[in-house]
Each structure stands twice: as C-alpha cells, then as structure tokens.
C-alpha cells in the first residue's frame, strides 16, 4: 500500500512504514502489515484528535482575552498566569456537572447529536495538506469531501434541537437548518471558482496551482467563501441559532455537563478548521519564503485568519433572521454566480490552448482585472442597498407644552 510512497512530516504512510520495519525486525512475519496498519491508524487518530482538542482549549482562552481587550475588560486572569489555566478549569467544571436529560426528550437523538456535530469537524482535517506529501488522507476529491462532511452540521443541530423537546431549542434548530443550508450554496459557489482556476479537486493540487495566492487573483470569490464560512460557524454576526436574547441558548438549551462541553468544543474548533481551509484554498497553504519550513507559514497564515475572524465576531452586531437570509440569497448567491462567470471567461481566454495551464503572469493579469471589478461591484452594491437619508420636519411645539408655567 505505501511501498512506493515517500511520507512527509505528517503522513500515514511514513508512520506505517516506520512501524512495519519495527514489527518485521521483531519477527511478526505476515502479521506485520496488519499490525502496522492498525497501530498507525489508531496512533495517528489519537495524536490528531488530541492536538485539535488542546488547540481548541488554547483558542478559547485566546478568544476570551482578545474580546476582553476589544471591550476594555480584563478577561480570564484568575487561573494560572494570564488566565492560561482557565480552559482546564472550564473542563473540570463541565465534567463534574450533572448530565441531565429532559424527561420528554428523545434520549437516543439527544445523546447522539453532540457527537454528530463534533465528528465532521474532526474529519475535515484529514484532507488538509500540511506540507509536501504530508497528509492524513490524500484524496483526489478532497474539497468535495469537505463540502459533504460539513453539510452534516445542519443535521446535527436539528437533532440537538428536536431531541430536546424544548420550544426554544426547536426554534433555534429550525433557524439553524434554514441558515446553514442557505449558506452552503454560496460556499460551494466560492469553491467552484477555485476549482476552475486550479483544475483539480485535490487540496494538494490547489495549493500547488497558487503561484499567486488566490486571494489576490479572485477577491470576490474569497469574500463569498469567507462570508459563507462565517455563517456556517454560526458565530456573530450570524449567531441566530443561539441568540441568547431571544432563545435562551437555542438548540443547546437543555444540554449540560459533558454533552454541553462536546457541543461547545465543536463550536470553538470550527474557527480553527475554517481558517485552515481558507489558508489552503486562498492563501497558498504551506507556500512561503525559503528556507523557512512550509509548516511555519501554514500556522502563521492560519493564525492571522483566526484573528481576523475573531475581530469580526468582536465588533459586528448580530443580524436579524431576515437580514441573514437576504444576505445569502440576494447578496452572496448573486456575487458567487457572477464570480464564477468572470473566472470561467478569464480562464478560457488566458489558459494555454494545448496544456490548459495558467501561468503566473496570467494569474497576475486576472488579479488586476478582478480587483478593479470587485471594487466597482462592491461600490455599486453599497450605493444600491444603502439607507436613504430621511429628512425630518422641524418640530412644532405643542400648545399644551409648559401650560403650567408662568411668565415673569
């Protein structure tokens, strides 16, 4: 299976070949291959899951400290230096809290929902390339795998709300299903423009095709994808699924203890995974300046994207339900279709007639054209959708005003 594959830093085949050599040297014979396969799969899964969980725990501290700075607060500062042990305190608190299930709840659906929400987030990381030949799974349809897996989130949220048998939870899950399904379409349109330019569905090929980061080549496609991805994360300004001021806590109102912890683990893990996908599709992945390793550039770009997503969350107000749905269907959907048509025309004109390849110079030309068009389109949209200035008449004092006052 991995005999002729050169593994990278994080690769199933590199770990498999290493363990296979050890088992053969120990004299396991025909059982060496099966044993090495099982050990490599279990070991790699254990490492990836725990690294993601620890990264998410650190991100919760980072998010709370950064938002506190935005809002002129201190943030976590009691547990450990600078509050670094606050995630550990939160985990211990949630584990020790009572895990209750409502009497009228569908217990099976209620219990499975947190797992169904967390599993897709963990599976997405499989196809993210962390370097040359460094994959957990090198699928030639990697981007389709991501789209298919992330679409399960709407089902998981609906399960959590429906299984709770709570009116606020049901309202939250119905909002969530409508919003997530609506924003999956613009997200797919943003991905389609990337596929037109890269000519491949494999994540590694998409990274290799970015002689210029696709952010600079197709700004409209980047905007459509990022806006849709933020809505898919269900965080401010798209957090109508929870909407504490309206629905208590939305779909997770009835959850407590470890189930509540799993739901919020999935929610806080989503920005990390989303940032990794954005880095791969639009920022060149592991490409950077030699001799600095590509993994450093990947982590740096991902961190910058995480901070920008957090910046939006900390500063933008929550949108109304009708505004969120109108933004998906009237705004992002139209921009996505327009961007696909634009990229398709440019690829048809600029690509080589024999090989179909697009050179760095061609990508630079596309970037210049697309940025001009993006500025014009955004300006036109803001002029069309802006609030019209309303002039008010000068107020007329009521004859009953100050009727009890006496003059000098």
MARFIKE-653040 format. One record per residue (C-alpha): x, z, y. Coordinates in nm, 2 decimals, decimal comma. Last residue first. Layout:
MARFIKE-653040
+--------+--------+--------+
|      u |      w |      v |
+--------+--------+--------+
|      X |      Z |      Y |
...
+--------+--------+--------+
***
This chain:
MARFIKE-653040
+--------+--------+--------+
|      u |      w |      v |
+--------+--------+--------+
|  -4,23 |   3,47 |   8,69 |
|  -4,42 |   3,29 |   8,43 |
|  -4,60 |   3,45 |   8,14 |
|  -4,55 |   3,36 |   7,78 |
|  -4,85 |   3,39 |   7,55 |
|  -4,90 |   3,02 |   7,52 |
|  -4,54 |   2,96 |   7,44 |
|  -4,63 |   2,65 |   7,25 |
|  -5,00 |   2,58 |   7,24 |
|  -4,97 |   2,26 |   7,44 |
|  -4,73 |   2,14 |   7,17 |
|  -4,41 |   2,00 |   7,30 |
|  -4,36 |   1,62 |   7,22 |
|  -4,06 |   1,54 |   7,01 |
|  -3,88 |   1,23 |   7,09 |
|  -3,96 |   0,96 |   6,84 |
|  -3,74 |   0,93 |   6,53 |
|  -3,52 |   0,64 |   6,45 |
|  -3,46 |   0,57 |   6,08 |
|  -3,13 |   0,41 |   5,97 |
|  -3,17 |   0,22 |   5,66 |
|  -3,02 |   0,37 |   5,35 |
|  -2,76 |   0,15 |   5,19 |
|  -2,86 |  -0,07 |   4,89 |
|  -2,80 |  -0,41 |   5,05 |
|  -2,49 |  -0,32 |   5,26 |
|  -2,33 |  -0,12 |   4,97 |
|  -2,39 |  -0,41 |   4,73 |
|  -2,24 |  -0,66 |   4,97 |
|  -1,93 |  -0,45 |   5,02 |
|  -1,89 |  -0,40 |   4,65 |
|  -1,92 |  -0,77 |   4,59 |
|  -1,68 |  -0,87 |   4,86 |
|  -1,42 |  -0,62 |   4,75 |
|  -1,46 |  -0,72 |   4,38 |
|  -1,43 |  -1,09 |   4,47 |
|  -1,10 |  -1,03 |   4,65 |
|  -0,97 |  -0,81 |   4,37 |
|  -1,08 |  -1,08 |   4,11 |
|  -0,89 |  -1,36 |   4,28 |
|  -0,56 |  -1,17 |   4,32 |
|  -0,59 |  -1,03 |   3,96 |
|  -0,66 |  -1,37 |   3,81 |
|  -0,35 |  -1,51 |   3,98 |
|  -0,14 |  -1,22 |   3,85 |
|  -0,29 |  -1,28 |   3,50 |
|  -0,19 |  -1,64 |   3,52 |
|   0,17 |  -1,55 |   3,62 |
|   0,19 |  -1,31 |   3,33 |
|   0,09 |  -1,59 |   3,10 |
|  -0,24 |  -1,65 |   2,93 |
|  -0,23 |  -1,78 |   2,57 |
|  -0,48 |  -2,04 |   2,43 |
|  -0,20 |  -2,20 |   2,23 |
|  -0,26 |  -2,57 |   2,30 |
|  -0,46 |  -2,58 |   2,62 |
|  -0,28 |  -2,28 |   2,78 |
|  -0,52 |  -2,05 |   2,95 |
|  -0,59 |  -2,08 |   3,32 |
|  -0,92 |  -2,27 |   3,34 |
|  -1,10 |  -2,12 |   3,04 |
|  -0,96 |  -1,78 |   3,10 |
|  -1,08 |  -1,79 |   3,47 |
|  -1,43 |  -1,91 |   3,37 |
|  -1,46 |  -1,64 |   3,10 |
|  -1,33 |  -1,37 |   3,34 |
|  -1,60 |  -1,46 |   3,60 |
|  -1,88 |  -1,48 |   3,35 |
|  -1,79 |  -1,15 |   3,20 |
|  -1,76 |  -0,99 |   3,55 |
|  -2,11 |  -1,11 |   3,65 |
|  -2,26 |  -0,98 |   3,33 |
|  -2,10 |  -0,64 |   3,38 |
|  -2,19 |  -0,63 |   3,75 |
|  -2,56 |  -0,69 |   3,66 |
|  -2,56 |  -0,42 |   3,39 |
|  -2,37 |  -0,18 |   3,61 |
|  -2,61 |  -0,19 |   3,91 |
|  -2,98 |  -0,26 |   3,83 |
|  -2,98 |  -0,14 |   3,47 |
|  -2,73 |   0,15 |   3,47 |
|  -2,77 |   0,26 |   3,83 |
|  -3,15 |   0,24 |   3,80 |
|  -3,13 |   0,48 |   3,50 |
|  -2,91 |   0,73 |   3,69 |
|  -3,12 |   0,71 |   4,01 |
|  -3,44 |   0,76 |   3,82 |
|  -3,30 |   1,07 |   3,65 |
|  -3,18 |   1,22 |   3,97 |
|  -2,81 |   1,23 |   4,04 |
|  -2,59 |   1,54 |   4,03 |
|  -2,36 |   1,59 |   4,32 |
|  -2,01 |   1,45 |   4,34 |
|  -1,70 |   1,66 |   4,42 |
|  -1,59 |   1,85 |   4,10 |
|  -1,70 |   1,59 |   3,85 |
|  -1,53 |   1,31 |   4,04 |
|  -1,21 |   1,50 |   4,06 |
|  -1,23 |   1,58 |   3,69 |
|  -1,25 |   1,21 |   3,61 |
|  -0,94 |   1,16 |   3,83 |
|  -0,76 |   1,44 |   3,66 |
|  -0,83 |   1,30 |   3,31 |
|  -0,72 |   0,96 |   3,42 |
|  -0,39 |   1,10 |   3,55 |
|  -0,34 |   1,30 |   3,23 |
|  -0,40 |   0,98 |   3,02 |
|  -0,14 |   0,79 |   3,22 |
|   0,12 |   1,06 |   3,17 |
|   0,04 |   1,10 |   2,80 |
|   0,08 |   0,73 |   2,75 |
|   0,39 |   0,70 |   2,96 |
|   0,55 |   0,98 |   2,76 |
|   0,45 |   0,82 |   2,43 |
|   0,62 |   0,50 |   2,54 |
|   0,96 |   0,66 |   2,54 |
|   1,17 |   0,65 |   2,86 |
|   1,44 |   0,38 |   2,82 |
|   1,26 |   0,18 |   2,95 |
|   0,98 |   0,18 |   3,21 |
|   0,62 |   0,18 |   3,08 |
|   0,39 |   0,04 |   2,81 |
|   0,24 |   0,31 |   2,59 |
|  -0,12 |   0,21 |   2,68 |
|  -0,12 |  -0,07 |   2,93 |
|  -0,35 |   0,08 |   3,18 |
|  -0,69 |  -0,09 |   3,11 |
|  -0,78 |  -0,08 |   2,74 |
|  -0,53 |   0,18 |   2,61 |
|  -0,54 |   0,41 |   2,91 |
|  -0,92 |   0,39 |   2,93 |
|  -0,94 |   0,48 |   2,56 |
|  -0,70 |   0,78 |   2,61 |
|  -0,90 |   0,90 |   2,91 |
|  -1,22 |   0,88 |   2,70 |
|  -1,06 |   1,09 |   2,43 |
|  -0,95 |   1,36 |   2,67 |
|  -1,28 |   1,35 |   2,87 |
|  -1,48 |   1,39 |   2,54 |
|  -1,30 |   1,70 |   2,41 |
|  -1,48 |   1,92 |   2,66 |
|  -1,82 |   1,81 |   2,53 |
|  -1,72 |   1,82 |   2,17 |
|  -1,59 |   2,17 |   2,20 |
|  -1,90 |   2,26 |   2,39 |
|  -2,12 |   2,17 |   2,09 |
|  -1,88 |   2,34 |   1,85 |
|  -1,88 |   2,66 |   2,05 |
|  -2,27 |   2,66 |   2,07 |
|  -2,27 |   2,64 |   1,69 |
|  -2,02 |   2,92 |   1,67 |
|  -2,23 |   3,17 |   1,85 |
|  -2,55 |   3,05 |   2,02 |
|  -2,77 |   2,74 |   2,04 |
|  -3,14 |   2,75 |   2,16 |
|  -3,08 |   2,59 |   2,50 |
|  -2,84 |   2,32 |   2,36 |
|  -3,06 |   2,02 |   2,44 |
|  -3,11 |   2,12 |   2,80 |
|  -2,95 |   2,43 |   2,94 |
|  -3,22 |   2,59 |   3,14 |
|  -3,40 |   2,25 |   3,19 |
|  -3,43 |   2,21 |   3,57 |
|  -3,15 |   2,40 |   3,74 |
|  -2,93 |   2,38 |   3,43 |
|  -2,95 |   2,00 |   3,42 |
|  -2,83 |   1,97 |   3,05 |
|  -2,90 |   1,61 |   2,96 |
|  -2,91 |   1,52 |   3,34 |
|  -2,54 |   1,56 |   3,35 |
|  -2,46 |   1,22 |   3,50 |
|  -2,29 |   1,33 |   3,83 |
|  -2,15 |   1,54 |   3,66 |
|  -2,10 |   1,52 |   3,28 |
|  -2,29 |   1,34 |   3,01 |
|  -1,98 |   1,20 |   2,85 |
|  -2,16 |   0,87 |   2,81 |
|  -2,23 |   0,87 |   3,18 |
|  -1,86 |   0,90 |   3,25 |
|  -1,80 |   0,61 |   3,00 |
|  -2,05 |   0,39 |   3,18 |
|  -1,88 |   0,45 |   3,52 |
|  -1,53 |   0,39 |   3,36 |
|  -1,64 |   0,07 |   3,19 |
|  -1,81 |  -0,09 |   3,49 |
|  -1,53 |   0,01 |   3,73 |
|  -1,26 |  -0,14 |   3,49 |
|  -1,46 |  -0,46 |   3,45 |
|  -1,49 |  -0,49 |   3,83 |
|  -1,12 |  -0,43 |   3,88 |
|  -1,02 |  -0,71 |   3,64 |
|  -0,65 |  -0,80 |   3,66 |
|  -0,51 |  -0,48 |   3,83 |
|  -0,69 |  -0,25 |   3,59 |
|  -0,60 |  -0,50 |   3,31 |
|  -0,24 |  -0,37 |   3,33 |
|  -0,01 |  -0,67 |   3,38 |
|   0,18 |  -0,79 |   3,07 |
|  -0,13 |  -0,64 |   2,90 |
|  -0,15 |  -0,85 |   2,58 |
|   0,05 |  -0,59 |   2,38 |
|  -0,20 |  -0,32 |   2,46 |
|  -0,50 |  -0,53 |   2,35 |
|  -0,31 |  -0,63 |   2,04 |
|  -0,26 |  -0,26 |   1,95 |
|  -0,63 |  -0,19 |   2,00 |
|  -0,73 |  -0,46 |   1,76 |
|  -1,04 |  -0,67 |   1,87 |
|  -0,83 |  -0,96 |   1,99 |
|  -0,82 |  -1,24 |   2,25 |
|  -0,68 |  -1,01 |   2,52 |
|  -0,86 |  -1,17 |   2,81 |
|  -1,20 |  -1,22 |   2,65 |
|  -1,17 |  -0,89 |   2,47 |
|  -1,12 |  -0,70 |   2,80 |
|  -1,43 |  -0,87 |   2,94 |
|  -1,62 |  -0,77 |   2,63 |
|  -1,52 |  -0,40 |   2,68 |
|  -1,69 |  -0,39 |   3,02 |
|  -2,00 |  -0,55 |   2,87 |
|  -2,00 |  -0,29 |   2,59 |
|  -1,99 |  -0,01 |   2,84 |
|  -2,27 |  -0,17 |   3,04 |
|  -2,48 |  -0,17 |   2,72 |
|  -2,39 |   0,18 |   2,61 |
|  -2,52 |   0,31 |   2,94 |
|  -2,88 |   0,26 |   2,85 |
|  -2,85 |   0,41 |   2,50 |
|  -2,68 |   0,72 |   2,65 |
|  -2,94 |   0,76 |   2,92 |
|  -3,25 |   0,72 |   2,71 |
|  -3,12 |   0,94 |   2,43 |
|  -3,00 |   1,21 |   2,68 |
|  -3,33 |   1,22 |   2,86 |
|  -3,51 |   1,27 |   2,53 |
|  -3,25 |   1,53 |   2,43 |
|  -3,30 |   1,73 |   2,75 |
|  -3,68 |   1,72 |   2,74 |
|  -3,67 |   1,83 |   2,37 |
|  -3,43 |   2,12 |   2,46 |
|  -3,66 |   2,23 |   2,74 |
|  -3,97 |   2,21 |   2,52 |
|  -3,80 |   2,40 |   2,23 |
|  -3,84 |   2,30 |   1,87 |
|  -3,46 |   2,34 |   1,82 |
|  -3,43 |   2,05 |   1,57 |
|  -3,56 |   1,80 |   1,83 |
|  -3,30 |   1,90 |   2,09 |
|  -3,00 |   1,91 |   1,85 |
|  -3,11 |   1,60 |   1,66 |
|  -3,15 |   1,41 |   1,99 |
|  -2,80 |   1,51 |   2,09 |
|  -2,66 |   1,39 |   1,75 |
|  -2,85 |   1,06 |   1,77 |
|  -2,72 |   0,99 |   2,12 |
|  -2,37 |   1,07 |   2,01 |
|  -2,38 |   0,82 |   1,72 |
|  -2,31 |   0,54 |   1,96 |
|  -1,96 |   0,67 |   1,99 |
|  -1,88 |   0,56 |   1,63 |
|  -2,00 |   0,20 |   1,68 |
|  -1,83 |   0,14 |   2,01 |
|  -1,50 |   0,29 |   1,88 |
|  -1,51 |   0,09 |   1,56 |
|  -1,58 |  -0,22 |   1,76 |
|  -1,26 |  -0,15 |   1,96 |
|  -1,05 |  -0,11 |   1,64 |
|  -1,16 |  -0,43 |   1,48 |
|  -0,82 |  -0,52 |   1,33 |
|  -0,79 |  -0,15 |   1,23 |
|  -0,46 |   0,02 |   1,23 |
|  -0,55 |   0,38 |   1,13 |
|  -0,37 |   0,69 |   1,23 |
|  -0,15 |   0,46 |   1,43 |
|   0,22 |   0,45 |   1,54 |
|   0,35 |   0,10 |   1,45 |
|   0,49 |   0,07 |   1,81 |
|   0,34 |   0,36 |   2,01 |
|   0,05 |   0,60 |   2,03 |
|  -0,21 |   0,34 |   1,93 |
|  -0,57 |   0,48 |   1,94 |
|  -0,75 |   0,37 |   1,62 |
|  -0,79 |   0,72 |   1,46 |
|  -0,86 |   0,90 |   1,79 |
|  -1,22 |   0,78 |   1,78 |
|  -1,29 |   0,98 |   1,46 |
|  -1,25 |   1,32 |   1,63 |
|  -1,51 |   1,23 |   1,90 |
|  -1,74 |   1,09 |   1,63 |
|  -1,73 |   1,42 |   1,43 |
|  -1,81 |   1,66 |   1,72 |
|  -2,17 |   1,55 |   1,78 |
|  -2,27 |   1,52 |   1,41 |
|  -2,11 |   1,86 |   1,35 |
|  -2,32 |   2,02 |   1,63 |
|  -2,64 |   1,85 |   1,50 |
|  -2,60 |   1,96 |   1,13 |
|  -2,73 |   2,31 |   1,18 |
|  -3,04 |   2,23 |   1,38 |
|  -3,12 |   1,94 |   1,15 |
|  -3,11 |   2,16 |   0,85 |
|  -3,28 |   2,46 |   1,02 |
|  -3,57 |   2,26 |   1,16 |
|  -3,66 |   2,53 |   1,42 |
|  -3,98 |   2,74 |   1,42 |
|  -3,80 |   3,07 |   1,35 |
|  -3,53 |   2,99 |   1,60 |
|  -3,17 |   3,01 |   1,46 |
|  -2,93 |   3,28 |   1,57 |
|  -2,55 |   3,30 |   1,54 |
|  -2,47 |   3,64 |   1,67 |
|  -2,16 |   3,65 |   1,90 |
|  -1,82 |   3,73 |   1,74 |
|  -1,71 |   3,36 |   1,72 |
|  -1,82 |   3,29 |   2,08 |
|  -1,63 |   3,59 |   2,23 |
|  -1,32 |   3,51 |   2,03 |
|  -1,33 |   3,15 |   2,14 |
|  -1,38 |   3,25 |   2,51 |
|  -1,09 |   3,50 |   2,49 |
|  -0,86 |   3,23 |   2,35 |
|  -0,97 |   2,99 |   2,62 |
|  -0,89 |   3,26 |   2,88 |
|  -0,53 |   3,31 |   2,76 |
|  -0,39 |   3,09 |   3,03 |
|  -0,55 |   3,30 |   3,30 |
|  -0,26 |   3,25 |   3,55 |
|  -0,05 |   3,47 |   3,32 |
|  -0,28 |   3,62 |   3,05 |
|  -0,65 |   3,70 |   3,06 |
|  -0,75 |   3,79 |   3,42 |
|  -0,69 |   3,47 |   3,63 |
|  -0,96 |   3,22 |   3,54 |
|  -1,08 |   3,05 |   3,87 |
|  -0,95 |   3,16 |   4,20 |
|  -1,21 |   3,00 |   4,43 |
|  -1,19 |   2,75 |   4,72 |
|  -1,44 |   2,51 |   4,56 |
|  -1,18 |   2,24 |   4,49 |
|  -0,93 |   2,50 |   4,38 |
|  -1,19 |   2,65 |   4,14 |
|  -1,25 |   2,30 |   4,00 |
|  -0,88 |   2,28 |   3,92 |
|  -0,86 |   2,62 |   3,75 |
|  -1,18 |   2,56 |   3,55 |
|  -1,07 |   2,22 |   3,44 |
|  -0,72 |   2,33 |   3,34 |
|  -0,85 |   2,62 |   3,14 |
|  -1,10 |   2,40 |   2,95 |
|  -0,82 |   2,14 |   2,91 |
|  -0,60 |   2,40 |   2,73 |
|  -0,88 |   2,46 |   2,48 |
|  -0,93 |   2,08 |   2,44 |
|  -0,56 |   2,03 |   2,38 |
|  -0,57 |   2,30 |   2,11 |
|  -0,87 |   2,13 |   1,95 |
|  -0,71 |   1,79 |   1,96 |
|  -0,38 |   1,92 |   1,81 |
|  -0,58 |   2,10 |   1,54 |
|  -0,77 |   1,79 |   1,44 |
|  -0,46 |   1,57 |   1,45 |
|  -0,25 |   1,80 |   1,24 |
|  -0,51 |   1,88 |   0,98 |
|  -0,60 |   1,51 |   0,94 |
|  -0,24 |   1,42 |   0,90 |
|  -0,19 |   1,68 |   0,63 |
|  -0,50 |   1,59 |   0,44 |
|  -0,43 |   1,22 |   0,44 |
|  -0,06 |   1,26 |   0,37 |
|  -0,12 |   1,50 |   0,09 |
|  -0,38 |   1,28 |  -0,07 |
|  -0,17 |   0,97 |  -0,05 |
|   0,14 |   1,15 |  -0,17 |
|  -0,04 |   1,29 |  -0,47 |
|  -0,20 |   0,95 |  -0,56 |
|   0,14 |   0,78 |  -0,54 |
|   0,34 |   1,05 |  -0,72 |
|   0,10 |   1,08 |  -1,02 |
|   0,28 |   0,79 |  -1,20 |
|   0,61 |   0,98 |  -1,21 |
|   0,59 |   1,35 |  -1,09 |
|   0,97 |   1,38 |  -1,13 |
|   1,07 |   1,58 |  -0,82 |
|   1,25 |   1,28 |  -0,68 |
|   0,93 |   1,08 |  -0,71 |
|   0,74 |   1,35 |  -0,53 |
|   0,99 |   1,36 |  -0,24 |
|   1,00 |   0,98 |  -0,21 |
|   0,62 |   0,97 |  -0,20 |
|   0,61 |   1,24 |   0,07 |
|   0,83 |   1,03 |   0,30 |
|   0,64 |   0,70 |   0,22 |
|   0,31 |   0,87 |   0,29 |
|   0,42 |   1,02 |   0,62 |
|   0,55 |   0,68 |   0,74 |
|   0,24 |   0,51 |   0,61 |
|   0,00 |   0,74 |   0,79 |
|   0,17 |   0,68 |   1,12 |
|   0,25 |   0,90 |   1,42 |
|   0,61 |   0,83 |   1,52 |
|   0,62 |   0,48 |   1,38 |
|   0,59 |   0,35 |   1,02 |
|   0,75 |   0,03 |   0,90 |
|   0,51 |  -0,13 |   0,65 |
|   0,65 |  -0,32 |   0,35 |
|   0,58 |  -0,05 |   0,08 |
|   0,27 |   0,10 |   0,25 |
|   0,00 |   0,00 |   0,00 |
+--------+--------+--------+
***
